[in-house]
Amino acid sequence: MRSTNSYRPQNQHPDGLVRSRKQVAEQHYQQVRVTVAAMLRRGMKPQEITVPAVAKEARVSVATIYRRTDLFAIVQRANPAIQRRQAEQVYQKALQQLQEELEKARADAEYYQKEAQMAKLGERRPQQEVTQLKKTILALQRQVTCLENLLAHCTCSTSSGQSSL
């Protein structure tokens, strides 16, 4: 049987337990915030500010920082290259590569469209080249559509876990 005089959080009234958890959460937030600020004041390079380093110095668990988006955001502001999961880094690189390919395909499509317009006016190209350019434009437009679909169905999210201090 438990003692009614116990001050342990699990023996408190539910309101007391909630208040206790909020206090611990606020304490962790302050510890991580102060630790990251101290690391930056000491002149640490951003790549040296990692979740394990912050957790050790702040005396909180690594899991706590990864689990809470507000704590992770503090660390991520100091080191923007850090990600929660390795897979996120892979998705970020794939997303960036798809965006670059899409921009290149759009630029190529625009260029060939201008060439086709000039050829249509008869300034430089015979009819056969105009037909070839139109085919190239259609192929590039299909490629742009395909890349846009891939980008739209990408499972990574660039703004997840971004909360303010």
FENGIPE-V815457 format. One record per helix or strand. SS is the DSSP state (H for helix, E for strand). FROM is the first residue (numbers start at 0). LEN is the number of residues. If there is no record, write none. Layout:
SS/FROM/LEN
SS/FROM/LEN
This chain:
H/8/3
H/13/28
H/45/3
H/50/8
H/61/6
H/68/10
H/85/35
H/126/26
